Amino acid sequence: MRIGTIVIIILAWILLSSTLYVVNEPEQVIITQFGKPIGDPIDKPGLKFKTPFIQKVHRFDKRFLEWNGDANQLPTRDKRFIWVDTYARWRISDPLLYFQRLRDERGAQTRLDDILDGETRNAIANHDLVEVIRSTNREPLQGDLTPEEEVILEPIQVGRARIQAEVLANAQERVTDLGIEILDVRFQRINYVEEVRQKVYERMIAERRRIADRFRSEGQGEASRIIGEKERELKRIQSGAYREAQKLVGEADAAATLRAYDTLCYGVTQAEGIADGDHPFADLQLVRICQLQHRQIFRIDLDNRHFVLRVRPDRLCLELSAVLERHGNIFRILYHVVVGQNIPVG
């Protein structure tokens, strides 16, 4: 009795699980009976019923599905070989037709490989490389480039965006009878083949090096100009300082010479002598004879009164300078002689 109850429960569970099924939110369902679809597709979520054992549930995704193609080497209209990597997004628009034509997602991916790769090849072959790469007729940023280094972009008529739209439209026409809808097609990556890519890199490196050499030469020229200006300014400052120093030295020498001249010509002449005090004149004693600007100078000591007799060749007379004492008696001729005043005599 107990074993029979367990068997009944198991059979009831099997029967119930074959009769009931659940449709989830991102799913849509096709029911087949003996391998043939019956009824309409079920796309509303909830608990559903079917005939046990003879009907089967086929589930399909309602969400957007992805397709990633393999990178292919394709020729452009101007005979440039490039690698093109394409991806697309698609969805199941008619589950019944999709089940009848493709059965499952693996079959859909296989058909999309053929359709999208073929349409991409046709589109690339019908356009030049510049049309495949660029999307707009933009103006390049020249920066500090010279006229020889400026880049001139060739104008385009189509552009990559329109080529992608062309691939999408052509592919969509071919999948309408498959129960699927292609939502978007994009060129994920476009690149040169290996041989051409290396040459492009070498050309780019050569251009960058040429621009770098130009900048270096301009920098060296600017540095030389700055150094030249610095040296010129330094020499100007040094020459000005030397000129000012020589000027000061010359003025100092001139002042010293003038002071020495005034001292020798008009200053107090120091001479020592001894007078006896009985004679009206002291001991006339020649103290020194010297040459100064064509003048003969005689210095005598007259009783501690110092006099200088100067003889100039351009004047046949003597100039007698009385110094040290205001009241002197020289041959009873000179009175009230002022110190340092020159009196011509003879």
C-alpha positions as CSV (number, residue, x, y, z in Angstrom):
1,M,0.0,0.0,0.0
2,R,2.7,2.4,0.9
3,I,4.7,1.6,-2.3
4,G,1.6,2.1,-4.4
5,T,1.1,5.6,-2.9
6,I,4.6,6.6,-3.7
7,V,4.1,5.4,-7.3
8,I,0.9,7.3,-7.7
9,I,2.5,10.5,-6.4
10,I,5.4,10.1,-8.8
11,L,3.1,9.6,-11.8
12,A,1.0,12.5,-10.7
13,W,4.1,14.7,-10.5
14,I,5.2,13.6,-14.0
15,L,1.8,14.2,-15.4
16,L,1.6,17.6,-13.8
17,S,5.0,18.7,-14.9
18,S,4.2,17.6,-18.5
19,T,1.0,19.6,-18.4
20,L,2.1,22.9,-16.7
21,Y,4.9,25.2,-17.9
22,V,6.0,28.7,-17.0
23,V,6.7,31.5,-19.5
24,N,9.2,34.0,-18.1
25,E,9.3,37.7,-18.8
26,P,12.2,37.7,-21.4
27,E,10.9,34.6,-23.2
28,Q,8.5,33.7,-26.0
29,V,7.2,30.2,-26.6
30,I,6.2,28.0,-29.5
31,I,4.2,24.8,-28.8
32,T,4.8,21.9,-31.2
33,Q,2.8,18.6,-31.5
34,F,4.6,15.7,-33.1
35,G,7.3,18.2,-34.3
36,K,4.8,20.7,-35.9
37,P,4.0,24.0,-34.4
38,I,0.4,24.5,-33.3
39,G,-1.3,27.7,-32.2
40,D,0.1,31.2,-32.0
41,P,3.4,32.1,-30.3
42,I,3.0,32.8,-26.6
43,D,4.9,35.9,-25.4
44,K,3.0,36.8,-22.2
45,P,4.6,35.6,-19.0
46,G,2.7,33.3,-16.6
47,L,1.7,29.7,-15.9
48,K,0.5,27.9,-19.0
49,F,-1.0,24.4,-19.9
50,K,-0.3,22.0,-22.7
51,T,-1.2,18.4,-23.6
52,P,1.2,16.2,-21.8
53,F,3.6,13.9,-23.6
54,I,2.5,14.8,-27.1
55,Q,3.2,18.6,-27.0
56,K,6.6,20.2,-26.5
57,V,7.6,23.7,-25.5
58,H,10.2,25.7,-27.5
59,R,11.6,28.8,-25.8
60,F,13.1,31.8,-27.6
61,D,14.6,35.0,-26.2
62,K,12.7,38.3,-26.7
63,R,15.7,40.5,-25.9
64,F,18.2,42.0,-28.2
65,L,20.8,39.4,-29.3
66,E,24.4,40.1,-30.5
67,W,26.3,38.9,-33.5
68,N,30.1,39.3,-33.6
69,G,31.7,38.5,-36.9
70,D,35.2,37.5,-37.6
71,A,37.7,40.0,-38.9
72,N,38.0,39.6,-42.6
73,Q,40.6,40.9,-45.1
74,L,38.6,42.9,-47.7
75,P,39.7,44.9,-50.8
76,T,38.4,48.4,-51.3
77,R,37.6,50.0,-54.7
78,D,41.0,51.6,-54.8
79,K,42.7,48.2,-54.3
80,R,43.6,48.7,-50.6
81,F,43.4,45.6,-48.5
82,I,42.1,46.2,-45.0
83,W,40.9,44.2,-42.0
84,V,37.3,44.8,-41.2
85,D,35.7,43.6,-37.9
86,T,31.9,43.9,-37.8
87,Y,29.3,43.4,-35.1
88,A,25.5,43.6,-35.2
89,R,22.4,43.5,-32.9
90,W,19.3,41.6,-33.8
91,R,16.1,40.1,-32.4
92,I,13.5,37.5,-33.1
93,S,10.5,39.3,-34.6
94,D,8.4,36.3,-35.7
95,P,9.0,33.3,-33.4
96,L,6.9,30.9,-35.6
97,L,8.7,31.8,-38.8
98,Y,12.0,31.8,-37.0
99,F,11.4,28.3,-35.7
100,Q,10.3,27.0,-39.1
101,R,13.3,28.5,-40.9
102,L,16.2,28.5,-38.4
103,R,15.0,26.3,-35.5
104,D,17.4,27.8,-32.9
105,E,19.9,30.5,-32.2
106,R,22.8,28.5,-33.6
107,G,21.2,28.3,-37.0
108,A,20.4,32.1,-36.9
109,Q,24.0,32.9,-36.1
110,T,25.2,30.8,-39.1
111,R,22.8,32.6,-41.5
112,L,23.8,36.0,-40.1
113,D,27.5,35.1,-40.8
114,D,26.7,34.5,-44.4
115,I,24.4,37.5,-44.9
116,L,26.4,40.2,-42.9
117,D,29.8,39.2,-44.1
118,G,28.6,39.1,-47.7
119,E,27.0,42.6,-47.5
120,T,30.0,44.0,-45.7
121,R,32.3,42.7,-48.4
122,N,30.1,44.2,-51.2
123,A,29.9,47.6,-49.4
124,I,33.7,47.8,-48.8
125,A,34.4,46.8,-52.4
126,N,32.2,49.5,-53.8
127,H,33.9,52.4,-52.0
128,D,37.4,53.9,-51.6
129,L,39.4,53.5,-48.4
130,V,38.9,57.1,-47.4
131,E,35.1,56.7,-47.6
132,V,35.2,53.6,-45.3
133,I,37.4,55.3,-42.7
134,R,36.0,58.8,-42.5
135,S,32.5,60.0,-41.6
136,T,32.6,63.8,-42.2
137,N,34.5,66.4,-44.1
138,R,36.1,67.8,-41.1
139,E,39.0,70.3,-41.1
140,P,42.2,68.9,-39.7
141,L,43.9,70.7,-36.8
142,Q,47.2,72.0,-38.2
143,G,48.7,73.4,-35.0
144,D,52.3,74.7,-35.5
145,L,52.9,72.8,-38.8
146,T,54.6,74.5,-41.7
147,P,52.8,74.8,-45.0
148,E,54.8,71.8,-46.3
149,E,53.7,69.7,-43.3
150,E,50.0,70.7,-43.4
151,V,47.6,67.8,-43.9
152,I,45.0,68.2,-46.7
153,L,42.1,65.8,-46.3
154,E,40.4,64.5,-49.4
155,P,36.7,65.3,-49.4
156,I,34.3,62.4,-49.2
157,Q,30.9,61.8,-50.7
158,V,29.5,58.9,-48.7
159,G,31.4,58.2,-45.4
160,R,31.5,55.3,-43.0
161,A,28.1,56.0,-41.4
162,R,26.3,55.7,-44.8
163,I,28.2,52.6,-45.7
164,Q,27.1,51.0,-42.4
165,A,23.5,52.0,-43.1
166,E,23.8,50.5,-46.6
167,V,25.0,47.2,-45.1
168,L,22.1,47.2,-42.6
169,A,19.4,47.9,-45.3
170,N,20.7,45.3,-47.6
171,A,21.0,42.7,-44.9
172,Q,17.6,43.4,-43.5
173,E,16.0,42.7,-46.9
174,R,17.6,39.2,-46.8
175,V,16.4,38.3,-43.3
176,T,12.8,39.3,-43.5
177,D,11.8,35.8,-44.4
178,L,13.7,34.3,-41.5
179,G,11.6,35.8,-38.7
180,I,14.4,38.0,-37.4
181,E,15.2,41.8,-37.5
182,I,18.6,43.3,-37.7
183,L,18.7,46.4,-35.5
184,D,22.2,47.8,-36.1
185,V,25.4,47.0,-37.9
186,R,28.7,48.6,-37.0
187,F,32.3,48.4,-38.2
188,Q,34.0,47.6,-34.9
189,R,37.5,47.9,-36.2
190,I,39.2,48.8,-39.5
191,N,42.9,48.3,-40.0
192,Y,45.5,47.8,-42.6
193,V,47.0,44.5,-43.3
194,E,50.3,43.8,-41.5
195,E,52.6,44.8,-44.4
196,V,50.8,48.0,-45.1
197,R,50.5,48.8,-41.4
198,Q,54.2,48.7,-40.9
199,K,54.8,51.1,-43.7
200,V,52.2,53.4,-42.4
201,Y,53.9,53.4,-38.9
202,E,57.3,54.1,-40.5
203,R,55.9,57.0,-42.4
204,M,54.2,58.4,-39.3
205,I,57.4,58.0,-37.3
206,A,59.4,59.8,-40.1
207,E,56.9,62.7,-40.1
208,R,57.0,63.0,-36.3
209,R,60.8,63.0,-36.4
210,R,60.9,65.7,-39.1
211,I,58.6,67.9,-37.0
212,A,60.7,67.2,-33.9
213,D,63.9,68.1,-35.8
214,R,62.3,71.4,-36.9
215,F,61.3,72.2,-33.4
216,R,64.8,71.4,-32.1
217,S,66.4,73.6,-34.8
218,E,64.0,76.5,-33.9
219,G,64.8,76.0,-30.3
220,Q,68.5,76.1,-30.9
221,G,68.2,79.2,-33.0
222,E,66.2,80.9,-30.3
223,A,68.8,79.8,-27.7
224,S,71.6,81.2,-29.9
225,R,69.8,84.5,-30.3
226,I,69.2,84.8,-26.5
227,I,72.9,83.9,-25.8
228,G,74.0,86.5,-28.4
229,E,71.8,89.2,-26.9
230,K,73.1,88.3,-23.4
231,E,76.8,88.5,-24.5
232,R,76.1,91.8,-26.4
233,E,74.4,93.3,-23.4
234,L,77.2,92.1,-21.1
235,K,79.8,93.7,-23.3
236,R,77.8,96.9,-23.4
237,I,77.6,97.0,-19.6
238,Q,81.3,96.1,-19.3
239,S,82.4,98.8,-21.8
240,G,80.2,101.4,-20.1
241,A,81.6,100.5,-16.7
242,Y,85.2,100.6,-18.2
243,R,84.5,104.0,-19.8
244,E,83.1,105.4,-16.5
245,A,86.1,104.0,-14.6
246,Q,88.5,105.6,-17.0
247,K,86.6,108.8,-16.8
248,L,86.9,108.8,-13.1
249,V,90.6,107.9,-13.2
250,G,91.2,110.7,-15.7
251,E,89.3,113.2,-13.6
252,A,91.2,112.1,-10.5
253,D,94.6,112.4,-12.4
254,A,93.6,115.8,-13.7
255,A,92.7,117.0,-10.2
256,A,95.9,115.6,-8.8
257,T,98.0,117.2,-11.5
258,L,96.2,120.5,-11.0
259,R,96.7,120.4,-7.3
260,A,100.4,119.5,-7.7
261,Y,100.8,122.4,-10.1
262,D,99.1,124.8,-7.8
263,T,101.3,123.6,-4.9
264,L,104.5,124.0,-6.8
265,C,103.7,127.2,-8.5
266,Y,101.7,129.1,-5.9
267,G,102.1,127.3,-2.6
268,V,104.3,127.9,0.4
269,T,107.8,126.9,-0.3
270,Q,109.5,125.3,2.6
271,A,113.1,126.2,3.1
272,E,115.2,126.5,6.1
273,G,117.9,129.1,6.6
274,I,119.8,130.9,9.3
275,A,120.1,134.7,9.3
276,D,122.6,136.6,11.4
277,G,120.1,139.4,12.4
278,D,122.6,142.3,12.0
279,H,122.3,142.9,8.3
280,P,119.0,144.4,7.0
281,F,118.8,141.3,4.9
282,A,119.2,137.8,6.0
283,D,121.7,135.5,4.6
284,L,120.9,135.3,0.9
285,Q,121.2,131.7,0.4
286,L,120.2,129.8,-2.8
287,V,118.2,126.9,-1.6
288,R,116.9,125.1,-4.8
289,I,116.7,125.5,-8.5
290,C,114.1,123.5,-10.3
291,Q,112.3,123.3,-13.6
292,L,108.6,123.7,-13.9
293,Q,106.8,124.6,-17.1
294,H,109.7,126.6,-18.5
295,R,110.2,128.6,-15.4
296,Q,113.3,128.9,-13.3
297,I,112.5,128.9,-9.6
298,F,114.9,130.3,-7.0
299,R,114.0,129.8,-3.4
300,I,115.8,131.8,-0.7
301,D,115.5,132.3,3.0
302,L,115.5,135.9,4.2
303,D,115.6,135.9,7.9
304,N,113.0,133.2,8.2
305,R,111.0,134.9,5.5
306,H,110.6,132.6,2.6
307,F,110.6,134.0,-1.0
308,V,110.5,132.5,-4.4
309,L,112.0,134.1,-7.4
310,R,110.7,132.7,-10.7
311,V,112.1,133.6,-14.1
312,R,109.9,132.9,-17.1
313,P,111.5,132.8,-20.6
314,D,108.5,134.5,-22.1
315,R,108.8,137.5,-19.7
316,L,112.1,139.2,-19.1
317,C,111.3,140.0,-15.5
318,L,111.2,138.3,-12.2
319,E,108.1,137.5,-10.2
320,L,108.7,137.8,-6.5
321,S,106.4,136.0,-4.2
322,A,106.3,137.0,-0.6
323,V,105.1,134.4,1.9
324,L,104.8,133.8,5.5
325,E,104.8,137.5,6.6
326,R,102.8,140.4,5.5
327,H,105.4,143.2,6.3
328,G,108.7,142.5,4.6
329,N,111.5,144.8,3.6
330,I,113.2,143.8,0.4
331,F,115.7,146.4,-0.8
332,R,113.2,148.8,0.9
333,I,110.9,148.5,-2.2
334,L,108.1,146.0,-1.2
335,Y,105.6,146.7,1.6
336,H,102.5,145.0,2.6
337,V,103.0,142.0,0.4
338,V,100.1,139.6,0.6
339,V,100.9,135.9,1.0
340,G,100.9,134.1,-2.2
341,Q,100.6,137.2,-4.4
342,N,103.0,137.5,-7.4
343,I,104.7,140.9,-7.8
344,P,106.7,141.5,-10.9
345,V,110.0,143.3,-10.3
346,G,113.0,144.4,-12.3
